[in-house]
Amino acid sequence: MNEKTVRLGLVGKDVLKSVSEQIHTFILKAWGYRCSYERFSIGKEDFDSVMYRLMGDFDGFNVTIPYKRDVMAYLDEVTGDAFECGAVNTVLTATKQGFNTDGVGFLLMLRLAGVEVENRKVLVLGGGGSGRSSAAALKNAGAHVSVYQRRREKLMELCNELQVAPADDPEMGGYDILVNCTGVGMHDTEGISPVSAKAFAGAKYAIDLIYVPEESEFLRLAKAQGISTLNGAAMLFYQAYYADCIYLDRQPNDDEAKRLYEQFLNE
């Protein structure tokens, strides 16, 4: 066991049910490190003070809904996928750099699940940090991406930045893959889907980044129509794996990530 203890954290509006602590602790232990992990469920009024604590006392931290864009104001550099999609989920405090591992984690989950995205019509629901990173990753992987969010002005801004298409009506159907990045279906919206059953007309896959509950209402509606479904549990693990590689300056390896995830599930 390495003598170094890596101090990590997670900040979001409600992270009480997050399994990130177990995941990061598991990965770092497999690499021979100790892990100290702290979760911060906060409102916007506490964000500033928590940022200063995280920046001063932690080696790195992850950011989730709804702060993936807010955190950028506290960083000296936003790099790679985070710069492209305008959302940060991973911060290396020593350099005050922001990264985004959601997109690579999302694509690895899809590849290992056998979900082909190249030349597929994909509807991404939600234009927040997860929606942005998923849309950018899908576009770069060769998918024909449309995005829907309720606020038209924000939608057009996102689509212009990422060079993807706006979806005027998410209920139209005709997409090969639907991806729920809204967060609707968890916490106080559990049992609710962001779209009705008719949105799945013609679809082959429905993917929800939510992993608690294991089957959201969005996935239940899709499964009832014979559509293959996938929740975000594997993505959560893979984005954490890529984040840990950043914290410890390790070269990521997809085979290692898959093996670690299988071991995590078995334990």
C-alpha positions as CSV (number, residue, x, y, z in Angstrom):
1,M,0.0,0.0,0.0
2,N,1.3,3.4,-1.0
3,E,1.8,5.7,2.0
4,K,0.1,8.6,0.1
5,T,-3.5,9.3,0.9
6,V,-5.3,10.9,-2.0
7,R,-7.9,13.4,-0.7
8,L,-10.9,13.7,-3.1
9,G,-14.4,15.2,-3.0
10,L,-17.7,15.5,-4.8
11,V,-19.8,18.7,-5.0
12,G,-23.4,18.9,-6.3
13,K,-26.9,19.9,-5.3
14,D,-27.7,16.5,-3.9
15,V,-25.0,13.8,-3.7
16,L,-26.2,11.9,-0.7
17,K,-27.0,8.8,-2.8
18,S,-23.9,9.0,-4.8
19,V,-21.6,5.9,-4.9
20,S,-18.6,7.9,-6.0
21,E,-16.8,7.4,-2.7
22,Q,-17.0,3.6,-3.1
23,I,-15.8,3.8,-6.7
24,H,-12.8,6.1,-6.1
25,T,-11.8,4.3,-3.0
26,F,-12.0,0.9,-4.9
27,I,-9.9,2.2,-7.9
28,L,-7.2,3.9,-5.8
29,K,-6.9,0.8,-3.5
30,A,-6.4,-1.4,-6.6
31,W,-3.5,1.0,-7.5
32,G,-2.1,0.9,-4.0
33,Y,-3.3,4.2,-2.7
34,R,-5.4,5.2,0.3
35,C,-8.4,7.5,-0.5
36,S,-10.1,10.0,1.7
37,Y,-13.4,11.1,0.2
38,E,-16.0,13.8,1.2
39,R,-19.3,14.7,-0.4
40,F,-20.8,18.2,-0.5
41,S,-24.6,18.6,-1.1
42,I,-25.0,22.3,-1.3
43,G,-27.1,25.2,-2.6
44,K,-25.7,28.0,-4.7
45,E,-25.4,30.2,-1.7
46,D,-22.7,27.9,-0.3
47,F,-20.9,27.2,-3.5
48,D,-18.2,29.9,-3.1
49,S,-17.1,28.8,0.3
50,V,-17.0,25.1,-0.6
51,M,-14.9,25.9,-3.7
52,Y,-12.3,27.6,-1.6
53,R,-12.2,24.7,0.8
54,L,-11.9,22.1,-2.0
55,M,-9.2,24.1,-3.8
56,G,-7.2,24.5,-0.6
57,D,-7.6,21.2,1.2
58,F,-8.1,18.5,-1.5
59,D,-6.0,16.9,-4.2
60,G,-8.9,16.9,-6.6
61,F,-12.7,16.8,-6.8
62,N,-15.6,15.9,-9.1
63,V,-18.5,18.2,-9.9
64,T,-22.0,17.2,-10.7
65,I,-25.5,18.7,-11.3
66,P,-25.9,21.7,-11.4
67,Y,-22.4,23.2,-11.0
68,K,-20.4,21.9,-14.0
69,R,-20.3,25.3,-15.6
70,D,-20.2,27.4,-12.3
71,V,-16.9,25.8,-11.3
72,M,-15.1,27.2,-14.4
73,A,-14.9,30.6,-12.8
74,Y,-12.6,29.2,-10.1
75,L,-10.1,27.6,-12.5
76,D,-6.9,28.8,-14.2
77,E,-7.4,26.5,-17.2
78,V,-10.1,24.5,-18.8
79,T,-8.8,21.8,-21.1
80,G,-9.7,19.1,-23.6
81,D,-13.3,17.9,-23.6
82,A,-14.2,20.4,-20.9
83,F,-13.2,23.3,-23.1
84,E,-15.0,21.9,-26.1
85,C,-18.3,21.2,-24.3
86,G,-18.1,24.0,-21.8
87,A,-18.6,21.8,-18.7
88,V,-16.2,20.6,-16.0
89,N,-16.6,17.5,-13.9
90,T,-13.0,16.9,-12.7
91,V,-10.7,19.4,-11.1
92,L,-7.0,19.0,-10.4
93,T,-6.4,21.4,-7.5
94,A,-2.6,21.6,-7.7
95,T,-2.9,23.3,-11.1
96,K,-6.5,24.6,-10.9
97,Q,-7.2,22.8,-14.1
98,G,-10.7,21.6,-15.2
99,F,-11.3,18.5,-17.2
100,N,-14.4,16.6,-18.4
101,T,-14.3,12.8,-18.2
102,D,-18.1,12.4,-18.7
103,G,-17.8,12.1,-22.5
104,V,-15.0,9.5,-22.6
105,G,-16.7,7.5,-19.8
106,F,-20.0,7.7,-21.7
107,L,-18.5,6.5,-25.0
108,L,-16.6,3.6,-23.2
109,M,-19.9,2.5,-21.6
110,L,-21.6,2.4,-25.0
111,R,-18.7,0.6,-26.8
112,L,-18.5,-2.1,-24.1
113,A,-22.3,-2.5,-24.2
114,G,-22.2,-2.9,-28.0
115,V,-24.1,0.3,-28.8
116,E,-23.0,1.6,-32.2
117,V,-23.4,5.4,-32.6
118,E,-21.7,6.2,-35.9
119,N,-24.2,7.5,-38.4
120,R,-27.1,6.9,-35.9
121,K,-29.7,9.6,-35.2
122,V,-29.4,10.4,-31.5
123,L,-31.6,12.7,-29.4
124,V,-30.0,14.1,-26.3
125,L,-32.4,15.3,-23.7
126,G,-31.0,18.1,-21.5
127,G,-28.5,20.9,-22.2
128,G,-26.7,21.0,-18.8
129,G,-23.2,19.8,-18.2
130,S,-24.0,16.1,-18.8
131,G,-26.0,16.9,-21.9
132,R,-23.3,19.0,-23.3
133,S,-20.5,16.4,-22.7
134,S,-22.7,13.6,-24.1
135,A,-23.7,15.6,-27.2
136,A,-20.1,16.6,-27.9
137,A,-18.8,13.0,-27.4
138,L,-21.5,11.5,-29.7
139,K,-20.9,14.1,-32.4
140,N,-17.2,13.4,-32.3
141,A,-18.0,9.6,-32.6
142,G,-19.9,10.2,-35.8
143,A,-23.5,10.4,-34.6
144,H,-26.1,12.7,-36.0
145,V,-26.9,14.6,-32.8
146,S,-30.0,16.6,-31.9
147,V,-30.5,18.2,-28.5
148,Y,-33.6,19.3,-26.7
149,Q,-34.0,21.5,-23.7
150,R,-37.0,23.6,-22.7
151,R,-35.4,27.0,-22.8
152,R,-35.1,27.9,-26.4
153,E,-32.5,30.6,-26.0
154,K,-30.1,28.3,-24.1
155,L,-30.8,25.5,-26.6
156,M,-29.8,27.6,-29.6
157,E,-26.7,28.8,-27.8
158,L,-25.6,25.2,-27.0
159,C,-26.3,24.0,-30.5
160,N,-24.3,26.8,-32.1
161,E,-21.4,26.1,-29.7
162,L,-21.4,22.3,-30.3
163,Q,-22.6,22.4,-34.0
164,V,-25.4,20.0,-33.3
165,A,-29.1,20.3,-34.3
166,P,-31.9,21.7,-32.1
167,A,-34.9,19.4,-31.5
168,D,-38.1,21.4,-31.4
169,D,-40.3,18.5,-30.2
170,P,-38.8,15.6,-28.3
171,E,-42.0,13.6,-28.7
172,M,-41.7,13.3,-32.5
173,G,-39.8,10.0,-32.6
174,G,-37.7,8.8,-35.4
175,Y,-34.4,8.6,-33.5
176,D,-32.2,5.5,-33.2
177,I,-31.0,6.4,-29.7
178,L,-32.5,8.5,-27.0
179,V,-30.3,9.7,-24.1
180,N,-31.7,11.3,-20.9
181,C,-29.3,13.8,-19.4
182,T,-31.9,15.9,-17.7
183,G,-31.8,14.3,-14.2
184,V,-35.6,14.0,-14.4
185,G,-36.3,10.6,-12.8
186,M,-34.2,10.8,-9.7
187,H,-34.5,12.4,-6.3
188,D,-37.8,14.3,-6.0
189,T,-38.7,13.5,-9.7
190,E,-38.4,9.7,-9.3
191,G,-41.2,8.0,-11.2
192,I,-41.3,10.7,-13.8
193,S,-40.0,10.6,-17.4
194,P,-38.9,13.7,-19.4
195,V,-40.8,12.2,-22.4
196,S,-43.8,10.1,-23.1
197,A,-43.9,6.6,-24.7
198,K,-44.4,8.0,-28.2
199,A,-40.9,9.7,-28.1
200,F,-39.4,6.2,-28.5
201,A,-41.1,5.4,-31.8
202,G,-38.4,3.9,-34.1
203,A,-35.7,3.8,-31.4
204,K,-33.3,0.9,-30.9
205,Y,-31.7,2.1,-27.6
206,A,-32.7,4.2,-24.6
207,I,-29.9,5.4,-22.3
208,D,-30.4,7.2,-19.0
209,L,-27.5,8.7,-17.2
210,I,-29.4,8.1,-14.0
211,Y,-28.4,5.0,-12.0
212,V,-30.5,5.5,-8.9
213,P,-33.1,4.1,-9.3
214,E,-31.6,1.3,-11.4
215,E,-34.6,1.5,-13.8
216,S,-35.9,5.0,-14.2
217,E,-39.4,5.7,-15.6
218,F,-37.7,6.8,-18.8
219,L,-36.1,3.3,-19.2
220,R,-39.3,1.6,-18.0
221,L,-41.3,3.2,-20.8
222,A,-38.7,2.3,-23.4
223,K,-38.4,-1.3,-22.2
224,A,-42.2,-1.7,-22.4
225,Q,-41.9,-1.1,-26.1
226,G,-39.1,-3.7,-26.6
227,I,-36.3,-1.2,-26.8
228,S,-32.9,-2.0,-25.3
229,T,-32.0,0.1,-22.3
230,L,-28.9,1.1,-20.4
231,N,-28.5,3.1,-17.2
232,G,-25.6,5.3,-16.2
233,A,-23.9,3.0,-13.6
234,A,-21.1,2.0,-15.9
235,M,-20.5,5.5,-17.1
236,L,-20.2,6.7,-13.5
237,F,-17.5,4.2,-12.9
238,Y,-15.6,4.9,-16.1
239,Q,-15.7,8.7,-15.7
240,A,-14.3,8.2,-12.2
241,Y,-11.6,5.9,-13.6
242,Y,-10.5,8.6,-16.1
243,A,-10.7,11.2,-13.4
244,D,-8.4,9.1,-11.1
245,C,-6.0,8.8,-14.0
246,I,-5.8,12.6,-14.1
247,Y,-5.4,12.9,-10.3
248,L,-2.5,10.4,-10.3
249,D,-1.0,11.2,-13.8
250,R,-1.6,7.7,-15.1
251,Q,-2.2,6.7,-18.7
252,P,-5.8,5.4,-19.0
253,N,-6.4,1.9,-20.4
254,D,-9.8,0.7,-21.6
255,D,-9.0,-2.9,-20.8
256,E,-8.0,-1.9,-17.3
257,A,-11.1,0.2,-16.8
258,K,-13.3,-2.7,-17.9
259,R,-11.5,-5.2,-15.6
260,L,-11.8,-2.9,-12.6
261,Y,-15.5,-2.3,-13.2
262,E,-16.2,-6.0,-13.4
263,Q,-14.2,-6.5,-10.1
264,F,-16.1,-3.6,-8.5
265,L,-19.4,-5.3,-9.4
266,N,-18.3,-8.6,-8.1
267,E,-17.4,-7.1,-4.8
